[in-house]
């Protein structure tokens, strides 16, 4: 497989990183006001069904404002990493530890965090 064969598609996960002082209010909004299907609490986050996606609400102690993180999937994470590096895209693996995974973190030019995961 060559870099020309690398494909990226939208993943299933969207994460909202929410400041602690707004977290419970935000969980209530998605659960009680919008009444999105609640998927439970896992990995220190509440999750909801958002159409074909999963919306994760993560509480962040040190965040002054909310942040949106997206997932993309690729058919070859190794080559995708090389390709992205050649395109000037820096790895951002410091943003969150994700052990035992072949995926990695990057950001777009305006700072949106993206998780690059292998296709299932």
N, C-alpha and C positions, 0 to 999 in steps of 0.2 A: 504494500500500500504506500502511496506517495502522499505528500502534503496536498496535492491537487484533489485527492479523494476524501479529505477530511470534511466532515459535515457537522454543523451545529444545529440543534433544534431546541425549542423551548422546553424546559423541564416542567415537572409537576409542582414545584415548591416555590412559594413566595414567603419571605420572612419579613415581618415588621419588627424592628428592634426598637423597643419602646422605653422611654425613661421611667424609672421606678415610680415617680410621683403621678404618672398618668396610666400606669399599667392596669390596675383593677377596673378603672373607669372604661378603658379601651376594651378589655375582655367583656365587660357587661354590654358595651355597645354592639359588638359582633354577635354575642350570644342572645341578649334580651331585646335589643332594638331591631337589628337586622334579622335576627332569628336564623342565622346560618346554621346548617347541620354541624353539631359539635362532635368532634372526633376524639376528644379526650386530652389528657395532660400527659405528655411524654417528653423526655429529654429537657425538662425544666421549661416547657412551653405548652400553652394551650393551642390546640389546632382545630380548624374549621374547614369544611368543604366549601370551596369557592369555585363553582362550576366544575371543570375537569381538574382543578388545581387544589392543593392543600395550602391554606393560609396559616402560617405559624406566627404566634404572638410571643415574642421573647422579651422578658423583663431585663433591662440593663441598668445596673446601679449607677454607672458613671456617665450615662448619656445625657446631654442637655436637651436633645431633641430627638424625634423619631428618625429612623433610617429604613429604607426599603432594600432588601437583598433579593436577588433573583437566582434561579437555577437554569443553566443550559446543559444540554447533554451532547456528547460527541461519540462518534463511532470508534475513535482511537485517542484516548487521553494522552498517551505518550507523544504521538506525532502532533496532536493539537497543541500541547505545551510548547513544542519546538516551533511550530508555526506562529503561535501567538508571540513568543519571544522575538522571532524575526520581524514581526509586525510592530515591535516596540511596546508590547503589552507586558507589564511587570506582574510577576506572581505576587499575591497578597496573602500568603499562607499564615501570616502573623495575626490576621483578624480573628481567627477562631481555630482551635484545635479540632481536627476531624480525623481521629485515629482509625487505622485499618481501612483506609479508603484509597482508591486509585485516583480520586478526584483532587481538585485543587481550587484555590481562590484567585480571582483576578479583579480588577476594577475597570470600568469604562473611563473615558477622559474626564467626565464630570464627577467621578468618585463613587458611582453606584457599584456596590459589591456584587459579584457574580460567582456562583459556585459552578465549576465545570465538572460534571460527573460523567462517567461512562454510561452509555445507553444500557437499559436493562436487558 
